Amino acid sequence: MSLLSSSIRGCVLALVTAAACNSSKSSSSETSAPVSVEPSFAAPAPATPPPTLPPSASQAPASRGAIVSGLRAEIVPVIGGLFPSAPADPAGKPVKSEWRLRVTNTTDAPIVFRTGGDDESFEIAVRGAGSVSAPVKIEACDEIYHVGKRHIIAPKGTLDVPVGELASGVRCKQTAHYLTQPGLYEVDVSLIGHIHALANEGEKGDTMQPVRLDAPTINIQAG
């Protein structure tokens, strides 16, 4: 009887020990299981908008004074003294100017350059506190087409084209510019002309290429 009780107590003890071991393993397995961590992605920083330039910056291209098809332009003489300020003319009559736009041939070959025709013009922009622009008023426009004059600019030579007046645009469609009060002004002067392959009008085999020559910006003081 005592032997049977001892056997029963031994079996119960073995069962209890096994259960405890299994419980310990299960607890250890639950504790050491790897934890899945969701990756976090930071929101991208907003793009920095481009800087907003003032109107004057957009009106003064950095390429002014650049060589175009072998030609370079500049205003001569260098402006000195006071430019006369005056109110805008009601009839749009342009202000006279003694400026000249000098075209320099930077190449080692002659260049045939045409100016002064109906398809050629000066383009002028004035910036300053008292700058005013107005259309030039005309009663009638001559319908006869005006052909420009061809000039042969020698290698490394120059051609001076009179500006004549502060007006932009082709004949009969001009805009006058006025400096209506004393102060400092910036002026851009450009010349639109044509380069020809041959010097004579109507010569067979002639070709032409339109060019725009931008003189460097000049600063003038009006008084």
QUIVEN-V28326 format. One record per residue. N is the residue number from 1. D_FIRST is the distance of its C-alpha to the first C-alpha in Angstrom with 2 decimals. Layout:
# QUIVEN-V28326
N|D_FIRST + N|D_FIRST
This chain:
# QUIVEN-V28326
1|0.00 + 2|3.74 + 3|5.33 + 4|5.20 + 5|6.33 + 6|8.65 + 7|9.98 + 8|10.70 + 9|12.35 + 10|14.26 + 11|15.55 + 12|16.65 + 13|18.35 + 14|20.06 + 15|21.30 + 16|22.64 + 17|24.36 + 18|25.94 + 19|27.19 + 20|28.71 + 21|30.44 + 22|31.84 + 23|33.09 + 24|34.73 + 25|36.44 + 26|37.69 + 27|39.09 + 28|40.72 + 29|42.21 + 30|43.66 + 31|45.11 + 32|46.78 + 33|48.23 + 34|52.06 + 35|54.15 + 36|57.15 + 37|60.32 + 38|63.29 + 39|66.50 + 40|69.17 + 41|72.79 + 42|75.53 + 43|78.46 + 44|81.57 + 45|84.29 + 46|87.27 + 47|90.23 + 48|93.08 + 49|96.22 + 50|99.38 + 51|101.86 + 52|104.63 + 53|108.02 + 54|111.06 + 55|113.76 + 56|116.08 + 57|113.58 + 58|113.31 + 59|117.11 + 60|117.72 + 61|116.32 + 62|115.50 + 63|117.46 + 64|120.86 + 65|123.31 + 66|121.47 + 67|123.48 + 68|123.70 + 69|125.18 + 70|126.90 + 71|128.42 + 72|127.68 + 73|129.09 + 74|129.94 + 75|132.13 + 76|135.27 + 77|136.76 + 78|133.94 + 79|134.22 + 80|135.93 + 81|137.19 + 82|136.52 + 83|136.26 + 84|138.18 + 85|135.97 + 86|137.36 + 87|136.25 + 88|135.34 + 89|138.43 + 90|138.46 + 91|139.89 + 92|137.30 + 93|139.90 + 94|138.06 + 95|138.60 + 96|140.63 + 97|139.12 + 98|140.58 + 99|137.33 + 100|137.15 + 101|134.17 + 102|134.50 + 103|133.01 + 104|132.45 + 105|132.14 + 106|129.52 + 107|129.91 + 108|132.32 + 109|133.90 + 110|136.09 + 111|134.46 + 112|136.29 + 113|135.18 + 114|136.45 + 115|136.62 + 116|138.47 + 117|137.97 + 118|136.55 + 119|133.22 + 120|133.11 + 121|132.70 + 122|131.59 + 123|128.31 + 124|128.18 + 125|125.44 + 126|126.08 + 127|123.40 + 128|124.22 + 129|124.39 + 130|127.79 + 131|127.45 + 132|128.67 + 133|129.14 + 134|131.35 + 135|132.70 + 136|136.22 + 137|138.40 + 138|141.03 + 139|143.53 + 140|143.53 + 141|142.03 + 142|144.09 + 143|142.56 + 144|144.00 + 145|141.18 + 146|141.59 + 147|140.65 + 148|139.65 + 149|141.43 + 150|140.17 + 151|140.16 + 152|139.72 + 153|137.71 + 154|138.36 + 155|135.55 + 156|134.35 + 157|137.00 + 158|136.80 + 159|137.98 + 160|138.56 + 161|138.11 + 162|139.47 + 163|136.95 + 164|139.87 + 165|137.98 + 166|134.53 + 167|133.71 + 168|131.00 + 169|131.10 + 170|133.49 + 171|137.01 + 172|137.31 + 173|133.61 + 174|133.50 + 175|131.67 + 176|133.38 + 177|131.55 + 178|132.70 + 179|131.91 + 180|132.68 + 181|131.97 + 182|132.02 + 183|128.91 + 184|127.06 + 185|126.53 + 186|124.80 + 187|126.68 + 188|125.49 + 189|128.22 + 190|127.53 + 191|129.98 + 192|129.34 + 193|131.56 + 194|131.63 + 195|131.73 + 196|133.98 + 197|134.14 + 198|137.95 + 199|140.60 + 200|142.86 + 201|142.18 + 202|141.82 + 203|141.69 + 204|139.84 + 205|136.37 + 206|135.89 + 207|132.42 + 208|131.31 + 209|128.16 + 210|127.63 + 211|126.48 + 212|125.58 + 213|126.42 + 214|124.76 + 215|126.58 + 216|124.51 + 217|124.19 + 218|127.03 + 219|127.03 + 220|130.19 + 221|131.28 + 222|133.19 + 223|135.59
